[in-house]
Amino acid sequence: MGKIPTVAEYMEQVKSLEAKAAEVYRYMNFDQIPEFKEVADTVTV
């Protein structure tokens, strides 16, 4: 677009994500995904 979208423009673009919301937001919960948790448990801080 070449500009920051208005709220209406943004909402129009992301409404296609609503159908996939459970899958999309699942990846944001890394602590709940066994593959990520296994690796994270081996990291020392």
Biopython code that builds the backbone (N, CA, C, O; Angstrom):
import numpy as np
from Bio.PDB.StructureBuilder import StructureBuilder

atoms = [
    (1, "MET", "N", (0.817, -1.202, 0.000)),
    (1, "MET", "CA", (0.000, 0.000, 0.000)),
    (1, "MET", "C", (0.860, 1.264, 0.000)),
    (1, "MET", "O", (0.457, 2.302, -0.525)),
    (2, "GLY", "N", (2.045, 1.161, 0.594)),
    (2, "GLY", "CA", (2.901, 2.327, 0.634)),
    (2, "GLY", "C", (2.532, 3.320, 1.725)),
    (2, "GLY", "O", (3.067, 4.428, 1.761)),
    (3, "LYS", "N", (1.622, 2.935, 2.613)),
    (3, "LYS", "CA", (1.226, 3.814, 3.715)),
    (3, "LYS", "C", (0.711, 2.962, 4.861)),
    (3, "LYS", "O", (0.411, 1.780, 4.690)),
    (4, "ILE", "N", (0.613, 3.570, 6.018)),
    (4, "ILE", "CA", (0.023, 2.861, 7.153)),
    (4, "ILE", "C", (-1.482, 2.787, 6.906)),
    (4, "ILE", "O", (-2.117, 3.810, 6.653)),
    (5, "PRO", "N", (-2.057, 1.586, 6.978)),
    (5, "PRO", "CA", (-3.479, 1.459, 6.683)),
    (5, "PRO", "C", (-4.351, 2.042, 7.792)),
    (5, "PRO", "O", (-3.944, 2.129, 8.951)),
    (6, "THR", "N", (-5.539, 2.431, 7.409)),
    (6, "THR", "CA", (-6.515, 2.859, 8.414)),
    (6, "THR", "C", (-6.983, 1.606, 9.148)),
    (6, "THR", "O", (-6.706, 0.487, 8.715)),
    (7, "VAL", "N", (-7.683, 1.792, 10.244)),
    (7, "VAL", "CA", (-8.204, 0.644, 10.981)),
    (7, "VAL", "C", (-9.109, -0.185, 10.070)),
    (7, "VAL", "O", (-9.029, -1.413, 10.076)),
    (8, "ALA", "N", (-9.949, 0.456, 9.304)),
    (8, "ALA", "CA", (-10.865, -0.257, 8.407)),
    (8, "ALA", "C", (-10.096, -1.055, 7.359)),
    (8, "ALA", "O", (-10.448, -2.200, 7.073)),
    (9, "GLU", "N", (-9.047, -0.462, 6.784)),
    (9, "GLU", "CA", (-8.247, -1.155, 5.781)),
    (9, "GLU", "C", (-7.536, -2.359, 6.395)),
    (9, "GLU", "O", (-7.486, -3.435, 5.799)),
    (10, "TYR", "N", (-6.990, -2.163, 7.585)),
    (10, "TYR", "CA", (-6.303, -3.258, 8.266)),
    (10, "TYR", "C", (-7.269, -4.397, 8.569)),
    (10, "TYR", "O", (-6.969, -5.560, 8.299)),
    (11, "MET", "N", (-8.411, -4.066, 9.120)),
    (11, "MET", "CA", (-9.392, -5.093, 9.479)),
    (11, "MET", "C", (-9.866, -5.855, 8.241)),
    (11, "MET", "O", (-10.122, -7.056, 8.318)),
    (12, "GLU", "N", (-9.982, -5.184, 7.125)),
    (12, "GLU", "CA", (-10.370, -5.841, 5.878)),
    (12, "GLU", "C", (-9.314, -6.870, 5.469)),
    (12, "GLU", "O", (-9.652, -7.965, 5.018)),
    (13, "GLN", "N", (-8.055, -6.522, 5.625)),
    (13, "GLN", "CA", (-6.971, -7.426, 5.243)),
    (13, "GLN", "C", (-6.851, -8.623, 6.169)),
    (13, "GLN", "O", (-6.552, -9.723, 5.702)),
    (14, "VAL", "N", (-7.073, -8.450, 7.460)),
    (14, "VAL", "CA", (-6.866, -9.544, 8.409)),
    (14, "VAL", "C", (-8.104, -10.404, 8.635)),
    (14, "VAL", "O", (-8.025, -11.418, 9.328)),
    (15, "LYS", "N", (-9.225, -10.027, 8.074)),
    (15, "LYS", "CA", (-10.418, -10.834, 8.321)),
    (15, "LYS", "C", (-10.292, -12.235, 7.724)),
    (15, "LYS", "O", (-10.982, -13.154, 8.166)),
    (16, "SER", "N", (-9.433, -12.411, 6.737)),
    (16, "SER", "CA", (-9.218, -13.749, 6.185)),
    (16, "SER", "C", (-8.500, -14.650, 7.194)),
    (16, "SER", "O", (-8.538, -15.873, 7.061)),
    (17, "LEU", "N", (-7.854, -14.066, 8.190)),
    (17, "LEU", "CA", (-7.179, -14.853, 9.223)),
    (17, "LEU", "C", (-8.161, -15.433, 10.246)),
    (17, "LEU", "O", (-7.830, -16.391, 10.944)),
    (18, "GLU", "N", (-9.346, -14.869, 10.337)),
    (18, "GLU", "CA", (-10.306, -15.327, 11.331)),
    (18, "GLU", "C", (-10.580, -16.819, 11.225)),
    (18, "GLU", "O", (-10.708, -17.502, 12.241)),
    (19, "ALA", "N", (-10.669, -17.319, 10.020)),
    (19, "ALA", "CA", (-10.953, -18.744, 9.826)),
    (19, "ALA", "C", (-9.800, -19.611, 10.313)),
    (19, "ALA", "O", (-9.999, -20.770, 10.676)),
    (20, "LYS", "N", (-8.600, -19.051, 10.320)),
    (20, "LYS", "CA", (-7.409, -19.803, 10.723)),
    (20, "LYS", "C", (-6.890, -19.363, 12.093)),
    (20, "LYS", "O", (-5.775, -19.730, 12.465)),
    (21, "ALA", "N", (-7.654, -18.602, 12.839)),
    (21, "ALA", "CA", (-7.179, -17.996, 14.092)),
    (21, "ALA", "C", (-6.585, -19.016, 15.051)),
    (21, "ALA", "O", (-5.512, -18.772, 15.604)),
    (22, "ALA", "N", (-7.231, -20.129, 15.264)),
    (22, "ALA", "CA", (-6.726, -21.121, 16.223)),
    (22, "ALA", "C", (-5.348, -21.630, 15.794)),
    (22, "ALA", "O", (-4.460, -21.819, 16.625)),
    (23, "GLU", "N", (-5.183, -21.847, 14.509)),
    (23, "GLU", "CA", (-3.897, -22.346, 14.001)),
    (23, "GLU", "C", (-2.826, -21.256, 14.039)),
    (23, "GLU", "O", (-1.686, -21.517, 14.422)),
    (24, "VAL", "N", (-3.188, -20.044, 13.644)),
    (24, "VAL", "CA", (-2.224, -18.942, 13.611)),
    (24, "VAL", "C", (-1.737, -18.614, 15.009)),
    (24, "VAL", "O", (-0.531, -18.510, 15.233)),
    (25, "TYR", "N", (-2.646, -18.451, 15.945)),
    (25, "TYR", "CA", (-2.246, -18.053, 17.294)),
    (25, "TYR", "C", (-1.596, -19.192, 18.065)),
    (25, "TYR", "O", (-0.919, -18.937, 19.060)),
    (26, "ARG", "N", (-1.775, -20.420, 17.648)),
    (26, "ARG", "CA", (-1.124, -21.560, 18.280)),
    (26, "ARG", "C", (0.387, -21.390, 18.215)),
    (26, "ARG", "O", (1.094, -21.728, 19.164)),
    (27, "TYR", "N", (0.879, -20.872, 17.110)),
    (27, "TYR", "CA", (2.316, -20.718, 16.934)),
    (27, "TYR", "C", (2.898, -19.599, 17.788)),
    (27, "TYR", "O", (4.117, -19.505, 17.924)),
    (28, "MET", "N", (2.071, -18.768, 18.353)),
    (28, "MET", "CA", (2.558, -17.712, 19.234)),
    (28, "MET", "C", (2.733, -18.234, 20.655)),
    (28, "MET", "O", (3.368, -17.573, 21.476)),
    (29, "ASN", "N", (2.191, -19.389, 20.957)),
    (29, "ASN", "CA", (2.294, -19.984, 22.285)),
    (29, "ASN", "C", (3.391, -21.048, 22.272)),
    (29, "ASN", "O", (3.117, -22.238, 22.427)),
    (30, "PHE", "N", (4.627, -20.607, 22.087)),
    (30, "PHE", "CA", (5.735, -21.540, 21.958)),
    (30, "PHE", "C", (5.857, -22.464, 23.167)),
    (30, "PHE", "O", (6.266, -23.617, 23.036)),
    (31, "ASP", "N", (5.502, -21.955, 24.335)),
    (31, "ASP", "CA", (5.614, -22.763, 25.549)),
    (31, "ASP", "C", (4.649, -23.943, 25.558)),
    (31, "ASP", "O", (4.782, -24.845, 26.386)),
    (32, "GLN", "N", (3.683, -23.945, 24.649)),
    (32, "GLN", "CA", (2.687, -25.006, 24.599)),
    (32, "GLN", "C", (2.941, -26.001, 23.463)),
    (32, "GLN", "O", (2.176, -26.950, 23.289)),
    (33, "ILE", "N", (4.004, -25.791, 22.696)),
    (33, "ILE", "CA", (4.333, -26.671, 21.584)),
    (33, "ILE", "C", (5.495, -27.568, 22.023)),
    (33, "ILE", "O", (6.602, -27.081, 22.257)),
    (34, "PRO", "N", (5.245, -28.870, 22.135)),
    (34, "PRO", "CA", (6.261, -29.784, 22.661)),
    (34, "PRO", "C", (7.633, -29.661, 21.988)),
    (34, "PRO", "O", (8.654, -29.694, 22.675)),
    (35, "GLU", "N", (7.676, -29.521, 20.661)),
    (35, "GLU", "CA", (8.955, -29.448, 19.964)),
    (35, "GLU", "C", (9.785, -28.259, 20.426)),
    (35, "GLU", "O", (11.002, -28.374, 20.576)),
    (36, "PHE", "N", (9.142, -27.124, 20.653)),
    (36, "PHE", "CA", (9.859, -25.936, 21.111)),
    (36, "PHE", "C", (10.238, -26.077, 22.577)),
    (36, "PHE", "O", (11.333, -25.686, 22.981)),
    (37, "LYS", "N", (9.342, -26.631, 23.366)),
    (37, "LYS", "CA", (9.606, -26.783, 24.796)),
    (37, "LYS", "C", (10.789, -27.702, 25.039)),
    (37, "LYS", "O", (11.606, -27.434, 25.919)),
    (38, "GLU", "N", (10.895, -28.780, 24.272)),
    (38, "GLU", "CA", (12.017, -29.718, 24.425)),
    (38, "GLU", "C", (13.352, -29.011, 24.209)),
    (38, "GLU", "O", (14.297, -29.214, 24.972)),
    (39, "VAL", "N", (13.428, -28.192, 23.185)),
    (39, "VAL", "CA", (14.666, -27.463, 22.902)),
    (39, "VAL", "C", (14.900, -26.392, 23.965)),
    (39, "VAL", "O", (16.021, -26.228, 24.447)),
    (40, "ALA", "N", (13.864, -25.677, 24.326)),
    (40, "ALA", "CA", (14.004, -24.608, 25.327)),
    (40, "ALA", "C", (14.488, -25.162, 26.653)),
    (40, "ALA", "O", (15.244, -24.497, 27.361)),
    (41, "ASP", "N", (14.070, -26.356, 26.997)),
    (41, "ASP", "CA", (14.485, -26.958, 28.267)),
    (41, "ASP", "C", (15.979, -27.271, 28.303)),
    (41, "ASP", "O", (16.536, -27.467, 29.383)),
    (42, "THR", "N", (16.634, -27.322, 27.152)),
    (42, "THR", "CA", (18.068, -27.626, 27.108)),
    (42, "THR", "C", (18.933, -26.368, 27.129)),
    (42, "THR", "O", (20.157, -26.460, 27.222)),
    (43, "VAL", "N", (18.311, -25.204, 27.045)),
    (43, "VAL", "CA", (19.052, -23.938, 26.988)),
    (43, "VAL", "C", (19.344, -23.446, 28.398)),
    (43, "VAL", "O", (18.454, -23.404, 29.247)),
    (44, "THR", "N", (20.585, -23.080, 28.637)),
    (44, "THR", "CA", (20.949, -22.491, 29.928)),
    (44, "THR", "C", (21.110, -20.998, 29.756)),
    (44, "THR", "O", (21.650, -20.525, 28.756)),
    (45, "VAL", "N", (20.642, -20.273, 30.730)),
    (45, "VAL", "CA", (20.689, -18.806, 30.655)),
    (45, "VAL", "C", (21.606, -18.280, 31.725)),
    (45, "VAL", "O", (21.789, -17.068, 31.839)),
]
sb = StructureBuilder()
sb.init_structure("model")
sb.init_model(0)
sb.init_chain("A")
sb.init_seg("    ")
for serial, (resi, resn, name, xyz) in enumerate(atoms, 1):
    if name == "N":
        sb.init_residue(resn, " ", resi, " ")
    sb.init_atom(name, np.array(xyz, "f"), 0.0, 1.0, " ", f" {name:<3s}", serial, name[0])
structure = sb.get_structure()
